[in-house]
Amino acid sequence: MNNRVRLVSTVEQAIQGIRAFRRAGYALEEIYVLAHDDKTTEGVADLMDTNKIGLYEEGIANTFANLFRSRGDKLRSKMESLGLTEAEADFFESELDKGKILVIVWYDETKRFHMDPEMHEERIPPNRHPAGSR
């Protein structure tokens, strides 16, 4: 698994962060947005067509447990399901409390084997171009 994190202050910066991750070769289904406010999370994710943390990422047990957790506990659980440590999740959740937005890239190698071949999107390493396409 691989993850990258960008903490931003505004929706505009979140959009710029998503675009930067796309330019770096990450697919939209590998990019997630988290904010303390559900409307912000849903709005940015829908606008930019990024992925949402759900059953696949969290698993059945965590998804069920989140029904009974506080918003902060849910956010920390979601971050940990994307590979952040408990300490990182605590730090970022406290930043989300201040109104910040978290843009996370999470890449799971096993996910590729379950994707529809028609939807397969190759990752192109940053600053590398396929031969002859300059």
Backbone as numpy.savetxt, mean C-alpha at the origin, in Angstrom:
# Nx Ny Nz CAx CAy CAz Cx Cy Cz
8.97 -10.98 0.34 8.14 -9.80 0.34 9.02 -8.55 0.34
8.47 -7.51 -0.18 9.19 -6.27 -0.32 8.23 -5.15 0.02
8.67 -4.15 0.78 7.79 -3.01 0.98 8.59 -1.71 0.99
7.93 -0.66 0.59 8.45 0.69 0.59 7.35 1.56 1.19
7.76 2.61 1.89 6.79 3.45 2.59 7.09 4.92 2.30
6.03 5.68 2.11 6.16 7.13 1.94 5.09 7.79 2.81
5.50 8.62 3.76 4.59 9.33 4.65 4.45 10.75 4.13
3.21 11.18 3.89 2.98 12.50 3.31 1.92 13.26 4.12
1.81 14.55 3.86 0.90 15.40 4.62 -0.41 15.72 3.92
-0.44 15.61 2.59 -1.64 16.01 1.85 -2.03 14.95 0.82
-3.26 15.05 0.35 -3.74 14.15 -0.70 -2.91 14.34 -1.96
-2.57 15.60 -2.28 -1.77 15.87 -3.46 -0.41 15.18 -3.38
0.21 15.21 -2.20 1.49 14.54 -2.02 1.33 13.02 -2.11
0.20 12.50 -1.64 -0.06 11.05 -1.76 -0.15 10.66 -3.23
-0.84 11.48 -4.02 -0.96 11.22 -5.46 0.42 11.26 -6.12
1.23 12.25 -5.75 2.59 12.33 -6.29 3.41 11.11 -5.88
3.23 10.64 -4.64 3.94 9.45 -4.17 3.54 8.21 -4.94
2.25 8.07 -5.21 1.76 6.93 -5.99 2.36 6.97 -7.39
2.36 8.15 -7.99 2.94 8.29 -9.34 4.43 7.98 -9.34
5.14 8.38 -8.28 6.57 8.09 -8.19 6.81 6.59 -8.08
5.99 5.90 -7.29 6.12 4.44 -7.20 5.82 3.78 -8.54
4.86 4.31 -9.28 4.54 3.76 -10.61 5.73 3.95 -11.55
6.34 5.15 -11.51 7.51 5.40 -12.36 8.68 4.49 -11.98
8.72 4.08 -10.71 9.78 3.18 -10.24 9.51 1.74 -10.63
8.37 1.49 -11.28 8.09 0.16 -11.78 7.11 -0.67 -10.99
6.49 -0.10 -9.95 5.52 -0.85 -9.15 4.14 -0.79 -9.79
3.43 -1.91 -9.75 2.08 -2.00 -10.30 1.08 -1.40 -9.30
-0.06 -0.93 -9.81 -1.08 -0.34 -8.94 -1.56 -1.32 -7.88
-1.62 -2.61 -8.21 -2.09 -3.58 -7.22 -1.07 -3.81 -6.10
0.11 -3.23 -6.23 1.14 -3.33 -5.19 1.19 -2.08 -4.31
0.37 -1.09 -4.61 0.39 0.19 -3.90 -0.87 0.32 -3.06
-0.69 0.69 -1.79 -1.79 0.84 -0.84 -1.72 2.23 -0.21
-2.88 2.75 0.18 -2.96 4.05 0.84 -3.67 3.85 2.18
-3.12 4.45 3.23 -3.76 4.40 4.55 -3.80 5.79 5.15
-4.94 6.14 5.72 -5.10 7.38 6.47 -5.99 7.06 7.67
-5.96 7.92 8.67 -6.80 7.67 9.84 -8.27 7.83 9.48
-8.53 8.66 8.49 -9.90 8.91 8.02 -10.21 7.97 6.85
-11.26 7.16 7.01 -11.65 6.21 5.96 -11.96 6.91 4.64
-12.55 8.12 4.70 -12.89 8.83 3.47 -11.64 9.18 2.67
-10.58 9.56 3.36 -9.32 9.87 2.68 -8.73 8.61 2.06
-8.69 7.54 2.85 -8.15 6.27 2.35 -8.90 5.83 1.11
-10.22 5.76 1.21 -11.05 5.30 0.10 -10.97 6.26 -1.09
-10.99 7.57 -0.81 -10.96 8.55 -1.89 -9.70 8.48 -2.72
-8.54 8.44 -2.06 -7.27 8.38 -2.79 -7.14 7.04 -3.51
-7.49 5.95 -2.82 -7.39 4.62 -3.43 -8.29 4.52 -4.66
-9.50 5.05 -4.58 -10.41 5.01 -5.72 -9.93 5.92 -6.85
-9.49 7.12 -6.50 -9.03 8.09 -7.50 -7.84 7.56 -8.28
-6.90 6.96 -7.59 -5.66 6.50 -8.23 -5.70 5.03 -8.59
-6.80 4.36 -8.28 -6.99 2.94 -8.61 -5.93 2.05 -7.96
-5.56 2.40 -6.72 -4.60 1.57 -5.98 -5.34 0.45 -5.27
-4.59 -0.46 -4.70 -5.15 -1.62 -4.02 -5.65 -1.22 -2.64
-6.53 -2.05 -2.07 -7.03 -1.84 -0.72 -6.65 -3.05 0.12
-6.27 -2.80 1.37 -5.88 -3.88 2.26 -7.14 -4.64 2.65
-7.17 -5.92 2.31 -8.35 -6.72 2.58 -8.01 -8.10 3.06
-8.90 -9.03 2.78 -8.78 -10.40 3.25 -7.49 -11.07 2.80
-7.09 -10.86 1.54 -5.87 -11.49 1.04 -4.65 -11.05 1.85
-4.54 -9.75 2.09 -3.38 -9.22 2.78 -3.41 -9.53 4.28
-4.58 -9.43 4.89 -4.68 -9.57 6.35 -4.92 -10.99 6.82
-5.59 -11.78 6.01 -5.98 -13.11 6.45 -7.32 -13.07 7.16
-7.95 -14.21 7.27 -9.29 -14.30 7.86 -9.29 -13.88 9.32
-8.34 -14.38 10.10 -8.32 -14.11 11.54 -8.20 -12.62 11.84
-7.26 -11.93 11.17 -7.09 -10.49 11.40 -8.28 -9.70 10.91
-8.83 -10.09 9.78 -10.00 -9.38 9.25 -11.15 -9.47 10.24
-11.37 -10.66 10.79 -12.44 -10.85 11.78 -12.12 -10.06 13.06
-10.89 -10.14 13.53 -10.50 -9.44 14.76 -10.66 -7.93 14.62
-10.45 -7.41 13.41 -10.57 -5.97 13.18 -11.99 -5.46 13.41
-12.97 -6.34 13.36 -14.35 -5.93 13.65 -14.48 -5.42 15.08
-13.59 -5.85 15.96 -13.69 -5.52 17.38 -12.56 -4.60 17.86
-11.74 -4.12 16.96 -10.60 -3.29 17.33 -10.91 -1.81 17.14
-10.13 -0.97 17.84 -10.22 0.48 17.64 -9.63 0.81 16.27
-9.86 2.02 15.79 -9.34 2.44 14.49 -7.81 2.34 14.47
-7.16 2.79 15.55 -5.70 2.72 15.61 -5.19 1.30 15.56
-5.85 0.40 16.30 -5.44 -1.01 16.29 -5.63 -1.63 14.91
-6.72 -1.26 14.24 -6.97 -1.76 12.87 -5.86 -1.31 11.92
-5.51 -0.03 12.01 -4.47 0.51 11.13 -3.13 -0.19 11.37
-2.78 -0.38 12.65 -1.52 -1.07 12.95 -1.54 -2.50 12.41
-2.68 -3.18 12.57 -2.82 -4.54 12.07 -2.65 -4.58 10.55
-3.26 -3.62 9.86 -3.15 -3.56 8.40 -1.70 -3.32 7.97
-1.01 -2.41 8.67 0.39 -2.14 8.33 1.26 -3.37 8.56
1.04 -4.05 9.67 1.81 -5.26 9.95 1.53 -6.35 8.92
0.29 -6.40 8.41 -0.03 -7.41 7.39 0.71 -7.14 6.09
1.17 -5.90 5.90 1.95 -5.55 4.71 3.45 -5.58 4.98
3.85 -6.20 6.09 5.26 -6.43 6.35 5.97 -5.42 7.22
5.27 -4.40 7.73 5.92 -3.47 8.64 6.05 -4.12 10.02
7.08 -3.74 10.74 7.26 -4.28 12.09 6.26 -3.62 13.03
6.12 -4.18 14.22 5.22 -3.60 15.21 5.64 -2.17 15.56
6.95 -1.95 15.72 7.47 -0.62 16.04 7.19 0.37 14.90
7.39 -0.07 13.66 7.11 0.80 12.51 5.62 1.13 12.45
4.79 0.12 12.65 3.34 0.33 12.62 2.91 1.31 13.71
3.49 1.20 14.91 3.17 2.13 16.00 3.56 3.56 15.61
4.76 3.71 15.06 5.22 5.04 14.66 4.30 5.64 13.59
4.06 4.88 12.52 3.25 5.42 11.43 1.80 5.67 11.86
1.27 4.84 12.74 -0.10 5.07 13.22 -0.17 6.37 13.99
0.87 6.68 14.78 0.88 7.96 15.51 0.96 9.14 14.54
1.64 8.95 13.41 1.69 10.00 12.39 0.34 10.14 11.68
-0.35 9.02 11.47 -1.69 9.08 10.87 -2.65 9.81 11.80
-2.45 9.67 13.12 -3.26 10.41 14.10 -3.15 11.92 13.89
-2.01 12.36 13.36 -1.77 13.79 13.12 -2.28 14.24 11.76
-2.97 13.34 11.04 -3.54 13.70 9.75 -2.70 13.34 8.55
-1.59 12.67 8.76 -0.73 12.30 7.63 -1.32 11.10 6.89
-0.79 10.85 5.71 -1.25 9.77 4.83 -0.04 8.89 4.52
-0.26 7.58 4.55 0.81 6.62 4.30 0.57 5.95 2.96
1.57 5.99 2.10 1.53 5.27 0.82 2.53 4.13 0.95
2.04 2.90 0.79 2.87 1.71 0.99 2.90 0.89 -0.28
4.09 0.41 -0.64 4.22 -0.58 -1.70 4.50 -1.90 -1.01
3.73 -2.91 -1.37 3.94 -4.26 -0.84 3.89 -5.22 -1.99
4.99 -5.95 -2.16 5.09 -6.89 -3.27 5.29 -8.28 -2.70
4.37 -9.17 -3.00 4.42 -10.55 -2.53 4.69 -11.45 -3.74
5.83 -12.12 -3.73 6.21 -12.99 -4.85 5.14 -14.03 -5.15
4.51 -14.59 -4.13 3.52 -15.65 -4.35 2.28 -15.14 -5.07
2.03 -13.85 -4.97 0.86 -13.26 -5.62 0.93 -13.41 -7.14
2.14 -13.34 -7.68 2.32 -13.44 -9.13 1.79 -14.76 -9.69
1.93 -15.84 -8.93 1.52 -17.15 -9.42 0.01 -17.29 -9.52
-0.72 -16.41 -8.84 -2.18 -16.50 -8.84 -2.83 -15.48 -9.77
-2.01 -14.65 -10.40 -2.56 -13.61 -11.27 -2.95 -14.19 -12.63
-3.93 -13.60 -13.23 -4.33 -13.94 -14.58 -3.20 -13.53 -15.53
-2.71 -14.43 -16.39 -1.60 -14.08 -17.29 -1.89 -12.86 -18.15
-3.17 -12.63 -18.47 -3.53 -11.46 -19.28 -3.29 -10.16 -18.50
-3.35 -10.26 -17.16 -3.20 -9.08 -16.32 -1.75 -8.91 -15.84
-0.87 -9.82 -16.23 0.52 -9.80 -15.75 1.20 -8.50 -16.17
1.85 -7.88 -15.24 2.56 -6.64 -15.51 3.99 -6.80 -15.04
4.94 -6.69 -15.94 6.35 -6.86 -15.59 6.85 -5.64 -14.84
7.69 -5.89 -13.87 8.33 -4.80 -13.14 9.60 -4.43 -13.90
9.74 -3.16 -14.24 10.94 -2.68 -14.91 11.75 -1.93 -13.86
12.98 -2.38 -13.60 13.79 -1.70 -12.59 13.97 -0.23 -12.93
14.02 0.64 -11.92 14.20 2.07 -12.18 15.47 2.32 -12.97
15.43 3.33 -13.82 16.58 3.77 -14.62 17.08 2.72 -15.60
16.26 1.73 -15.92 16.65 0.74 -16.93 15.57 0.72 -18.00
16.01 0.67 -19.20 15.08 0.65 -20.32 15.29 -0.64 -21.10
14.21 -1.23 -21.60 14.39 -2.40 -22.46 15.28 -2.03 -23.64
16.06 -2.96 -24.11 17.01 -2.72 -25.20 16.33 -2.05 -26.38
16.92 -0.96 -26.83 16.45 -0.29 -28.03 15.23 0.59 -27.85
14.79 0.87 -26.64 13.56 1.66 -26.49 13.83 3.03 -25.87
14.93 3.63 -26.19 15.25 4.94 -25.61 14.64 6.04 -26.38
